[in-house]
Amino acid sequence: MLRRDMFALGRSFMGERFGSQAEADYQAWNLLLTQGADEVARNAHCYYKPVTTPVVAGVSTYCSPEIIQLEGGFVFTADGVMHALDVSTPQAMDDWFASWRTAQPQDQPDTLITMGLNNAVLYPAPNYSSVVAQTTTLQLTADGGGLVVSDPSRPFVAGAAPDGDVGLYLNITDGLGFIVGWYRITDVDELGNATLASGAGTAGSSQGSASLTSGGLWLEGPSVPGSSWDGEDNPCPLPERAHMAVVWQACAWRVIAYPTPENRARQPLIQQNLKNALGLLEHEVKRFTTATRVPSNVGQFGGPALPFSPLNMYG
């Protein structure tokens, strides 16, 4: 459902007509819908996304404010290679290795120890920093029919990471003609020009701001969409099942903002519809994210074995 459709639907439920004083309060409705989507995502854990954060040599504790509850992650080592992390807790680590908190940094962390909701300890701490260099002078030029990126202030280094820059990533955040995003370096020529795995812009792009990084720490878990869907014609990023819950949540807050007798009369119905919508959404989330145990005799005594699925991973 598009934002403007949710806006119109919410106004209709609240009995707000065109030309009324409440109708002019467009910015407030926008805020209610944005915050409503975030609140529904927090309650139902129906919005999942990865967040990348730099790692720093010798630092073991990391935090991701964008994630509601950390569930897993990956770490990029200094050569730009991604490694899956085991997930543990402080209590389990204490039982396994009591002095894990004072372990020396290593070149490949292997465990993500969750601390609270969105804090974690990377064990062992990395002995490298993921950010190799930062620049604001990137340029894209044509080279034999292709595009190469160069940096007058720091030529790229030939050879595989960590000694060279091949295999590292350019995290481009700004620039004239550049396309913001992460791009892996696949080659560096003798002039210090880098070839990227995919196009980062058009020839002639300049003044690019970027960090050269091995990738850092990739954290995953339920999150909130925030302002990522601002704009009338942007669809709500939550699953379709969640859209009516967002509308009812916005209406519930609208009653608080305008506690007129008419709105107070609508409040019980709005709250009941919000409760029902959240209940259905939470049921769907649980149904599609909970692993199902396979009976122990499946595949035995000549019986057919079920194909692997994330939902029957306990076979």
C-alpha positions as CSV (number, residue, x, y, z in Angstrom):
1,M,0.0,0.0,0.0
2,L,1.3,3.4,-0.9
3,R,1.8,6.1,1.7
4,R,-0.8,8.3,0.2
5,D,-3.3,5.4,0.2
6,M,-2.6,4.8,3.9
7,F,-3.0,8.5,4.6
8,A,-6.4,8.6,2.8
9,L,-7.6,5.4,4.5
10,G,-6.6,6.7,7.9
11,R,-8.4,10.0,7.3
12,S,-11.5,8.2,6.2
13,F,-11.5,6.0,9.3
14,M,-11.2,9.2,11.4
15,G,-14.0,11.0,9.6
16,E,-11.7,13.8,8.4
17,R,-13.1,15.6,5.4
18,F,-11.3,17.8,2.8
19,G,-11.3,21.4,3.8
20,S,-11.4,20.7,7.6
21,Q,-8.7,22.0,9.9
22,A,-7.5,18.4,10.6
23,E,-7.1,17.8,6.8
24,A,-4.5,20.6,6.7
25,D,-2.4,18.6,9.2
26,Y,-0.6,16.6,6.4
27,Q,2.8,16.7,8.1
28,A,1.4,15.2,11.3
29,W,-0.2,12.3,9.4
30,N,3.1,11.7,7.6
31,L,4.8,11.5,11.0
32,L,2.1,9.2,12.4
33,L,2.5,6.8,9.5
34,T,6.3,6.7,9.7
35,Q,6.3,6.2,13.5
36,G,3.3,3.8,13.2
37,A,5.3,1.5,10.8
38,D,8.3,1.6,13.2
39,E,6.0,0.7,16.1
40,V,4.4,-2.2,14.3
41,A,7.9,-3.5,13.3
42,R,9.0,-3.3,16.9
43,N,6.0,-5.2,18.1
44,A,5.9,-7.9,15.5
45,H,9.5,-8.2,14.4
46,C,8.3,-8.3,10.7
47,Y,11.0,-6.1,9.2
48,Y,14.5,-7.6,8.9
49,K,17.6,-6.0,7.5
50,P,21.4,-6.2,7.8
51,V,23.5,-3.3,9.1
52,T,27.2,-2.9,8.4
53,T,29.5,-1.2,10.9
54,P,33.3,-0.7,10.8
55,V,35.5,-2.8,13.0
56,V,38.4,-1.3,14.8
57,A,41.6,-3.0,15.8
58,G,41.5,-4.1,19.4
59,V,37.9,-3.1,19.9
60,S,35.5,-6.0,20.8
61,T,32.2,-4.2,21.7
62,Y,29.8,-3.0,18.9
63,C,26.3,-1.6,18.8
64,S,23.7,-1.2,16.1
65,P,20.9,1.3,17.1
66,E,19.0,0.4,13.9
67,I,18.4,-3.2,15.0
68,I,15.8,-4.1,17.6
69,Q,17.4,-7.4,18.6
70,L,20.6,-8.9,17.2
71,E,20.2,-12.4,15.9
72,G,23.3,-13.1,13.9
73,G,26.1,-11.7,11.8
74,F,29.1,-12.0,9.6
75,V,32.6,-10.4,9.8
76,F,34.8,-9.4,6.9
77,T,38.5,-10.2,7.6
78,A,41.3,-7.9,6.4
79,D,41.4,-9.6,3.0
80,G,37.7,-8.7,2.4
81,V,36.4,-12.2,2.8
82,M,33.1,-12.7,4.6
83,H,32.9,-15.3,7.5
84,A,29.8,-16.4,9.3
85,L,29.8,-15.9,13.1
86,D,28.6,-18.3,15.7
87,V,26.1,-16.6,18.2
88,S,26.6,-17.1,21.9
89,T,25.8,-15.4,25.3
90,P,28.1,-14.3,28.1
91,Q,26.9,-17.2,30.3
92,A,27.7,-19.8,27.7
93,M,31.1,-18.2,27.0
94,D,31.8,-18.2,30.8
95,D,31.1,-22.0,30.9
96,W,33.3,-22.6,27.9
97,F,36.3,-20.3,28.4
98,A,36.2,-18.1,31.6
99,S,38.9,-15.7,30.4
100,W,37.3,-14.9,27.0
101,R,36.9,-11.2,28.0
102,T,40.7,-10.7,28.1
103,A,41.6,-12.8,25.0
104,Q,44.2,-11.3,22.7
105,P,43.0,-9.8,19.3
106,Q,43.2,-12.2,16.4
107,D,43.0,-11.9,12.6
108,Q,39.6,-13.8,12.4
109,P,36.9,-13.3,15.0
110,D,34.5,-16.3,15.1
111,T,31.8,-15.6,17.7
112,L,29.2,-12.8,18.2
113,I,28.2,-12.6,21.9
114,T,24.9,-10.8,22.3
115,M,24.7,-8.3,25.1
116,G,21.2,-7.1,25.7
117,L,19.2,-6.2,22.6
118,N,21.5,-4.4,20.1
119,N,24.9,-4.7,21.6
120,A,27.4,-7.5,21.0
121,V,31.0,-8.5,21.7
122,L,33.1,-9.8,18.8
123,Y,35.3,-12.7,20.0
124,P,38.2,-12.6,19.7
125,A,38.6,-8.9,19.0
126,P,40.0,-8.1,15.5
127,N,43.6,-7.2,15.2
128,Y,42.8,-5.0,12.2
129,S,40.6,-2.1,11.3
130,S,38.2,-2.5,8.4
131,V,38.5,1.1,7.2
132,V,41.8,1.3,5.2
133,A,41.4,4.9,3.9
134,Q,38.9,7.7,3.3
135,T,38.7,10.1,0.4
136,T,36.6,12.9,-1.1
137,T,38.4,13.0,-4.5
138,L,37.2,9.9,-6.3
139,Q,36.9,10.1,-10.1
140,L,35.4,7.8,-12.7
141,T,36.9,7.7,-16.1
142,A,36.5,5.7,-19.3
143,D,39.2,3.1,-20.0
144,G,39.1,0.9,-23.1
145,G,35.3,0.9,-23.2
146,G,35.0,0.3,-19.4
147,L,35.1,2.5,-16.3
148,V,37.8,2.7,-13.7
149,V,37.9,4.7,-10.5
150,S,40.9,6.7,-9.5
151,D,41.9,8.8,-6.5
152,P,44.6,11.5,-7.1
153,S,45.2,11.8,-3.4
154,R,45.7,8.0,-2.9
155,P,46.4,5.7,-5.9
156,F,45.0,2.3,-5.4
157,V,47.4,-0.5,-4.6
158,A,47.7,-3.6,-6.9
159,G,47.6,-7.0,-5.4
160,A,45.2,-8.9,-3.1
161,A,44.2,-7.6,0.3
162,P,45.4,-7.1,2.9
163,D,48.7,-6.1,1.1
164,G,46.9,-4.6,-1.9
165,D,43.4,-3.3,-2.5
166,V,42.0,-6.0,-4.7
167,G,39.1,-7.7,-2.8
168,L,38.3,-4.6,-0.7
169,Y,35.2,-2.5,-1.0
170,L,34.6,1.1,-1.8
171,N,31.6,2.4,0.2
172,I,30.7,5.5,-1.9
173,T,28.5,7.9,0.0
174,D,28.5,11.1,-2.2
175,G,29.8,12.7,-5.3
176,L,28.9,14.2,-8.7
177,G,27.6,11.5,-10.9
178,F,28.4,8.7,-8.5
179,I,25.8,6.0,-7.5
180,V,25.9,5.6,-3.7
181,G,26.6,2.0,-2.6
182,W,29.2,-0.7,-1.9
183,Y,31.4,-1.8,-4.7
184,R,34.1,-4.6,-4.6
185,I,37.4,-3.9,-6.3
186,T,38.3,-6.6,-8.7
187,D,41.5,-5.3,-10.2
188,V,44.1,-2.5,-9.9
189,D,46.3,-1.5,-12.9
190,E,49.9,-0.2,-12.8
191,L,48.6,3.4,-12.7
192,G,46.7,2.9,-9.5
193,N,43.3,2.8,-11.2
194,A,40.7,0.4,-9.8
195,T,38.1,-1.7,-11.6
196,L,34.9,-2.3,-9.7
197,A,32.6,-5.3,-9.8
198,S,29.7,-3.2,-10.9
199,G,29.2,0.3,-12.3
200,A,29.4,3.1,-9.7
201,G,28.3,5.9,-12.0
202,T,29.1,7.5,-15.3
203,A,32.3,8.6,-16.9
204,G,33.3,12.0,-15.7
205,S,31.9,11.5,-12.2
206,S,34.0,13.4,-9.7
207,Q,34.4,14.6,-6.1
208,G,33.3,11.2,-4.8
209,S,33.3,10.6,-1.1
210,A,34.1,7.1,0.0
211,S,35.8,4.8,2.4
212,L,38.0,2.0,1.3
213,T,37.1,-0.9,3.6
214,S,37.4,-4.6,4.1
215,G,33.7,-4.7,4.9
216,G,33.6,-4.5,8.7
217,L,30.9,-6.3,10.8
218,W,27.6,-7.3,9.2
219,L,24.8,-7.5,11.8
220,E,21.4,-8.9,11.2
221,G,18.1,-8.8,13.1
222,P,14.6,-7.3,13.2
223,S,14.7,-3.6,12.6
224,V,12.5,-0.5,11.7
225,P,12.1,1.1,8.3
226,G,12.3,4.7,9.7
227,S,12.2,7.4,7.0
228,S,13.2,5.0,4.2
229,W,9.8,5.3,2.6
230,D,9.2,9.0,2.8
231,G,7.2,10.3,-0.2
232,E,3.5,10.0,-1.2
233,D,4.2,7.4,-3.9
234,N,6.5,5.1,-1.9
235,P,5.1,1.8,-0.7
236,C,5.2,0.8,2.9
237,P,8.3,-1.5,3.3
238,L,6.6,-3.8,5.8
239,P,4.9,-7.0,4.6
240,E,1.4,-6.4,3.1
241,R,-0.1,-8.1,6.2
242,A,1.3,-5.3,8.3
243,H,-0.2,-2.4,6.3
244,M,-3.6,-2.2,8.1
245,A,-1.9,-2.4,11.5
246,V,0.2,0.7,10.5
247,V,-3.0,2.6,9.6
248,W,-4.8,1.6,12.8
249,Q,-1.7,2.5,14.8
250,A,-1.7,6.0,13.2
251,C,-5.4,6.4,13.9
252,A,-4.9,5.4,17.6
253,W,-2.3,8.1,18.0
254,R,-4.5,10.6,16.0
255,V,-7.1,10.2,18.7
256,I,-4.6,11.1,21.4
257,A,-3.6,14.2,19.3
258,Y,-7.2,15.3,18.8
259,P,-9.3,13.9,21.7
260,T,-12.6,15.2,20.4
261,P,-15.9,13.6,21.5
262,E,-16.1,12.0,18.0
263,N,-12.6,10.6,18.2
264,R,-13.1,9.3,21.7
265,A,-16.2,7.4,20.5
266,R,-14.0,5.8,17.8
267,Q,-11.2,4.9,20.1
268,P,-12.5,1.4,21.3
269,L,-13.1,0.2,17.7
270,I,-9.7,1.6,16.6
271,Q,-7.9,-0.2,19.5
272,Q,-9.8,-3.5,18.8
273,N,-8.9,-3.3,15.1
274,L,-5.3,-2.6,15.9
275,K,-5.1,-5.5,18.3
276,N,-6.6,-7.8,15.7
277,A,-4.3,-6.6,13.0
278,L,-1.2,-7.1,15.2
279,G,-2.4,-10.5,16.3
280,L,-2.7,-11.7,12.7
281,L,0.7,-10.2,11.8
282,E,2.4,-11.8,14.8
283,H,0.9,-15.2,13.9
284,E,2.2,-14.9,10.3
285,V,5.7,-13.9,11.5
286,K,5.8,-16.9,13.9
287,R,4.5,-19.3,11.3
288,F,7.1,-18.4,8.7
289,T,10.1,-18.0,11.0
290,T,9.8,-20.9,13.4
291,A,11.7,-24.0,12.5
292,T,9.5,-27.2,12.4
293,R,10.9,-30.4,13.9
294,V,10.8,-33.4,11.6
295,P,9.7,-36.7,13.1
296,S,12.7,-38.9,14.0
297,N,11.5,-41.8,11.8
298,V,11.4,-39.7,8.6
299,G,13.9,-41.2,6.1
300,Q,14.3,-44.4,8.2
301,F,13.0,-47.9,7.5
302,G,12.8,-47.2,3.7
303,G,10.6,-44.1,4.2
304,P,11.1,-41.1,2.0
305,A,13.4,-38.4,3.4
306,L,12.1,-34.8,3.2
307,P,14.1,-32.3,1.1
308,F,16.1,-29.8,3.1
309,S,14.2,-26.7,4.1
310,P,14.9,-23.9,6.6
311,L,11.6,-24.9,8.1
312,N,12.6,-28.5,8.8
313,M,16.3,-27.9,9.7
314,Y,16.0,-30.2,12.7
315,G,15.8,-33.4,10.8
